[in-house]
Amino acid sequence: MGAQETCRLAAELHEEFGDVVARVAERAIATFEADGLIERAVLWRALHAILCDIEAKRIDPYAPIRVH
């Protein structure tokens, strides 16, 4: 999944579930790390970062994304 798709997924989840989805992401990260599923935790950590940026209105999830 690329950056654009991940951002759109985060936006859709945030629109549907609001701020609670970031808390779900935090729990998923902790659970996957505890189970040794690091790759899954990394994906959720990226999603969490984007969700927090959306909540704080630091990014427009529907604007073009530039990855540096």
C-alpha positions as CSV (number, residue, x, y, z in Angstrom):
1,M,0.0,0.0,0.0
2,G,1.4,3.3,-1.0
3,A,1.4,6.6,0.8
4,Q,-1.6,8.0,-1.1
5,E,-3.7,4.9,-0.4
6,T,-2.7,4.8,3.3
7,C,-3.7,8.5,3.6
8,R,-7.0,7.9,1.9
9,L,-7.7,4.9,4.2
10,A,-6.9,7.0,7.3
11,A,-9.2,9.7,6.0
12,E,-12.1,7.3,5.4
13,L,-11.6,5.7,8.8
14,H,-11.5,9.1,10.5
15,E,-14.6,10.3,8.7
16,E,-16.5,7.1,9.7
17,F,-15.2,6.6,13.3
18,G,-13.8,10.0,14.4
19,D,-11.0,10.3,16.9
20,V,-11.6,6.8,18.3
21,V,-9.8,5.3,15.4
22,A,-6.5,6.7,16.6
23,R,-7.0,4.9,19.9
24,V,-7.8,1.7,18.0
25,A,-4.5,2.1,16.1
26,E,-2.6,2.6,19.4
27,R,-4.1,-0.7,20.7
28,A,-3.3,-2.5,17.5
29,I,0.4,-1.3,17.6
30,A,0.7,-2.5,21.2
31,T,-0.9,-5.9,20.5
32,F,1.1,-6.6,17.4
33,E,4.4,-5.6,19.1
34,A,3.6,-7.8,22.1
35,D,2.9,-10.7,19.7
36,G,6.2,-10.1,17.8
37,L,4.3,-9.1,14.6
38,I,6.6,-6.1,14.0
39,E,5.7,-5.6,10.3
40,R,2.0,-5.3,11.2
41,A,2.8,-2.9,14.0
42,V,4.9,-0.7,11.6
43,L,1.9,-0.4,9.2
44,W,-0.4,0.6,12.1
45,R,2.2,3.0,13.4
46,A,2.2,4.8,10.0
47,L,-1.6,4.8,9.9
48,H,-1.6,6.2,13.4
49,A,0.8,9.0,12.5
50,I,-1.5,10.0,9.5
51,L,-4.6,9.8,11.7
52,C,-3.1,12.1,14.3
53,D,-2.1,14.6,11.5
54,I,-5.7,14.5,10.2
55,E,-7.1,15.0,13.7
56,A,-4.8,18.0,14.3
57,K,-5.6,19.3,10.8
58,R,-1.9,19.3,9.8
59,I,-2.7,17.6,6.5
60,D,-5.5,17.5,4.0
61,P,-5.9,13.8,3.4
62,Y,-7.3,14.4,-0.1
63,A,-4.5,16.7,-1.3
64,P,-1.7,15.3,-3.3
65,I,1.0,13.7,-1.1
66,R,4.7,14.3,-1.4
67,V,7.0,11.9,0.3
68,H,10.5,13.3,0.9
